[in-house]
Amino acid sequence: SDFDEGKLKDMFAPFGATTSCVVMKDKQGRKFAFVNYEEAEGAQKAIEALNGKDMRTDEQKASAASEPPPESLTLYVGRAQTKAERQKEFRDKAGDGDSSGVNLYVKNLDDEATDESLKEMFAPFGEVVSCTATREGDGKCKGFGFVSFKSPDEATKAVTEMHFKVIKGRPLYVGLAERKEQREERLRGRYGKGTGKGKGGCGPGKGFGPMGGPMGGPMGGPMG
């Protein structure tokens, strides 16, 4: 919560000369940032070194030494995109939509979540084709579920508004559901060479969730 321009510059300065560093907040209070490098090479080095960085404190790491950091405490760093670019990327990955809809993955639900409550949560963003809160044998929610919208535009709105939104004290993780092979391919390509002169984005804004691309902010993943 105390992450500011000074800390941002200190984090990114080792990779090259920067011309500007700005920390901002979205309407839900989630932080994101822009870092501009003089040279594209510096931006690429920063992406390779910092994308996926564990942002937990030493105390948090010690208390959960055997566990990977949650998505909400994993830094996302990538080339800054315009809103149109982000929406196009989402639509390309989601496809044109068909009778099966565009399937979103929702994580960090409370154990009392039901199909009905999940549908009620996402209905304001469009036509929900199907909705499932995955349950344990005792009837309690396992903490994740799936929501399918009729069109990519509706799914885009849902991700933009609901990713990292706090529901019953828990920040939701919302993104496009992926098959295992899609996820592996995306991870292999995550560190591919970027484009654009020296521009980058980092921080906690909204993201595509499991797909890892930014939605509604220059990046996805929190900054403090």
C-alpha positions as CSV (number, residue, x, y, z in Angstrom):
1,S,0.0,0.0,0.0
2,D,3.0,2.3,0.5
3,F,4.5,1.6,-3.0
4,D,5.4,5.0,-4.6
5,E,7.3,6.5,-7.5
6,G,10.6,6.4,-5.5
7,K,10.3,2.6,-4.9
8,L,9.2,2.1,-8.4
9,K,12.2,3.9,-9.8
10,D,14.6,2.0,-7.5
11,M,13.1,-1.3,-8.7
12,F,13.4,-0.5,-12.4
13,A,16.6,1.7,-12.5
14,P,19.1,-1.3,-12.7
15,F,17.9,-2.2,-16.2
16,G,18.5,1.1,-17.9
17,A,17.9,4.9,-17.9
18,T,14.2,5.8,-17.3
19,T,12.6,9.0,-18.5
20,S,9.5,8.7,-16.2
21,C,7.9,6.6,-13.5
22,V,4.3,7.0,-12.4
23,V,2.2,5.1,-9.9
24,M,-1.6,5.3,-10.3
25,K,-4.8,3.9,-8.8
26,D,-7.9,2.7,-10.6
27,K,-11.5,3.4,-9.4
28,Q,-11.3,0.4,-7.1
29,G,-8.1,1.6,-5.4
30,R,-5.8,-0.9,-7.1
31,K,-2.4,0.3,-8.0
32,F,-0.7,0.1,-11.3
33,A,2.2,2.0,-12.9
34,F,4.0,3.1,-16.0
35,V,7.8,3.1,-16.5
36,N,9.3,4.6,-19.6
37,Y,12.8,3.7,-20.7
38,E,15.1,5.7,-23.0
39,E,15.9,2.6,-24.9
40,A,13.7,-0.5,-25.7
41,E,16.5,-2.8,-24.5
42,G,16.1,-1.5,-20.9
43,A,12.4,-2.2,-21.0
44,Q,13.0,-5.7,-22.3
45,K,15.5,-6.5,-19.6
46,A,13.0,-5.2,-17.0
47,I,10.3,-7.4,-18.3
48,E,12.5,-10.5,-18.3
49,A,13.8,-9.8,-14.8
50,L,10.7,-8.6,-13.0
51,N,7.6,-10.2,-14.6
52,G,6.3,-12.8,-12.2
53,K,8.3,-11.3,-9.2
54,D,7.1,-12.4,-5.8
55,M,6.0,-9.2,-4.0
56,R,5.4,-10.8,-0.6
57,T,7.3,-9.5,2.4
58,D,10.0,-11.7,4.0
59,E,7.6,-12.4,6.9
60,Q,4.9,-13.5,4.4
61,K,7.4,-15.8,2.6
62,A,8.6,-17.3,5.8
63,S,5.1,-18.1,7.0
64,A,4.3,-19.9,3.7
65,A,7.7,-21.1,2.6
66,S,6.5,-24.1,0.7
67,E,3.7,-22.3,-1.2
68,P,4.0,-20.2,-4.4
69,P,2.9,-16.6,-4.1
70,P,-0.8,-15.9,-4.8
71,E,-1.7,-14.2,-8.0
72,S,-2.6,-11.1,-6.1
73,L,1.0,-10.8,-4.9
74,T,2.7,-11.6,-8.2
75,L,4.0,-8.6,-10.2
76,Y,3.1,-8.4,-13.8
77,V,5.4,-6.4,-16.1
78,G,4.8,-6.0,-19.8
79,R,4.7,-3.5,-22.7
80,A,2.0,-0.9,-22.0
81,Q,-1.0,-1.4,-24.2
82,T,-3.9,0.9,-25.2
83,K,-7.4,-0.1,-24.1
84,A,-8.2,-1.1,-27.8
85,E,-5.1,-3.3,-27.9
86,R,-6.1,-5.0,-24.6
87,Q,-9.7,-5.6,-25.8
88,K,-8.5,-7.0,-29.2
89,E,-6.1,-9.3,-27.5
90,F,-8.8,-10.7,-25.3
91,R,-11.2,-11.1,-28.2
92,D,-8.5,-12.9,-30.2
93,K,-7.9,-15.3,-27.4
94,A,-11.5,-15.8,-26.5
95,G,-12.6,-16.3,-30.1
96,D,-15.8,-15.1,-31.7
97,G,-18.1,-16.9,-29.3
98,D,-20.5,-19.7,-30.2
99,S,-23.3,-21.7,-28.5
100,S,-20.8,-22.8,-25.8
101,G,-20.0,-19.2,-24.9
102,V,-16.8,-17.7,-23.6
103,N,-15.7,-19.4,-20.5
104,L,-14.2,-17.5,-17.5
105,Y,-12.4,-19.0,-14.6
106,V,-13.2,-17.4,-11.2
107,K,-10.9,-18.2,-8.2
108,N,-11.0,-17.3,-4.4
109,L,-14.7,-17.7,-3.9
110,D,-15.9,-18.2,-0.3
111,D,-17.0,-21.7,0.7
112,E,-20.7,-20.7,0.7
113,A,-20.7,-19.6,-2.9
114,T,-23.3,-21.4,-5.1
115,D,-24.2,-21.5,-8.8
116,E,-27.0,-19.0,-8.1
117,S,-24.8,-16.5,-6.2
118,L,-22.1,-16.7,-8.8
119,K,-24.6,-16.1,-11.6
120,E,-26.1,-13.1,-9.7
121,M,-22.5,-11.7,-9.3
122,F,-21.8,-11.8,-13.1
123,A,-25.2,-11.2,-14.6
124,P,-24.9,-7.4,-14.8
125,F,-22.2,-7.8,-17.5
126,G,-24.2,-9.8,-20.0
127,E,-26.0,-13.0,-20.9
128,V,-24.7,-15.8,-18.7
129,V,-24.9,-19.1,-20.7
130,S,-23.8,-21.3,-17.8
131,C,-22.4,-20.9,-14.3
132,T,-20.8,-23.4,-11.9
133,A,-19.4,-23.0,-8.5
134,T,-17.3,-26.2,-8.0
135,R,-18.3,-28.0,-4.8
136,E,-16.8,-30.4,-2.3
137,G,-18.6,-33.6,-1.3
138,D,-20.0,-31.8,1.8
139,G,-21.6,-29.2,-0.5
140,K,-19.1,-26.4,0.3
141,C,-17.5,-24.5,-2.6
142,K,-13.9,-25.5,-3.4
143,G,-13.1,-21.8,-3.9
144,F,-13.3,-21.7,-7.7
145,G,-15.9,-21.8,-10.5
146,F,-16.7,-21.1,-14.1
147,V,-18.9,-18.5,-15.8
148,S,-19.7,-18.6,-19.5
149,F,-20.9,-15.5,-21.4
150,K,-22.5,-15.5,-24.8
151,S,-20.0,-13.0,-26.3
152,P,-16.4,-12.0,-25.8
153,D,-17.5,-8.3,-25.3
154,E,-19.5,-9.4,-22.3
155,A,-16.7,-11.5,-20.9
156,T,-14.3,-8.6,-21.4
157,K,-16.6,-6.4,-19.3
158,A,-16.8,-9.0,-16.5
159,V,-13.0,-9.4,-16.3
160,T,-12.4,-5.7,-16.4
161,E,-14.8,-5.0,-13.5
162,M,-14.4,-8.2,-11.4
163,H,-10.7,-9.1,-11.4
164,F,-9.3,-8.4,-7.9
165,K,-12.7,-7.1,-6.7
166,V,-13.1,-7.9,-3.0
167,I,-16.2,-10.1,-2.4
168,K,-16.9,-11.1,1.2
169,G,-13.4,-10.1,2.2
170,R,-11.7,-12.0,-0.6
171,P,-10.1,-10.5,-3.8
172,L,-11.5,-12.4,-6.7
173,Y,-9.2,-13.7,-9.5
174,V,-11.1,-13.6,-12.8
175,G,-9.7,-14.5,-16.3
176,L,-10.3,-16.5,-19.4
177,A,-10.3,-20.2,-18.7
178,E,-7.4,-22.0,-20.5
179,R,-6.7,-25.6,-21.5
180,K,-3.5,-27.0,-20.2
181,E,-1.7,-26.8,-23.6
182,Q,-2.8,-23.2,-24.0
183,R,-1.4,-22.3,-20.6
184,E,1.9,-24.0,-21.4
185,E,2.2,-22.2,-24.7
186,R,1.4,-18.8,-23.1
187,L,4.1,-19.3,-20.5
188,R,6.7,-20.3,-23.1
189,G,5.9,-17.1,-25.0
190,R,5.6,-14.8,-22.0
191,Y,9.2,-13.5,-22.3
192,G,9.1,-13.0,-26.0
193,K,10.7,-9.9,-27.4
194,G,8.5,-6.8,-26.9
195,T,7.9,-3.9,-29.3
196,G,7.7,-0.2,-28.9
197,K,10.4,2.2,-27.9
198,G,11.2,1.7,-24.2
199,K,7.7,1.7,-22.9
200,G,6.5,-0.7,-20.2
201,G,3.9,-1.2,-17.6
202,C,3.9,-2.9,-14.2
203,G,1.8,-3.4,-11.2
204,P,-1.4,-4.5,-9.8
205,G,-4.2,-3.4,-12.1
206,K,-6.6,-5.8,-13.7
207,G,-5.6,-8.7,-15.9
208,F,-6.9,-11.5,-18.0
209,G,-6.3,-13.8,-15.0
210,P,-5.1,-17.2,-16.0
211,M,-4.2,-15.8,-19.4
212,G,-1.9,-13.3,-17.8
213,G,-2.5,-10.3,-20.1
214,P,-3.6,-6.9,-18.8
215,M,-7.2,-5.7,-18.9
216,G,-8.2,-2.3,-17.9
217,G,-4.8,-1.3,-16.7
218,P,-1.2,-1.6,-18.0
219,M,-0.8,-4.8,-16.2
220,G,-2.3,-7.4,-14.0
221,G,-1.1,-8.2,-10.5
222,P,-0.8,-6.1,-7.4
223,M,1.8,-3.6,-6.3
224,G,1.1,-3.3,-2.6
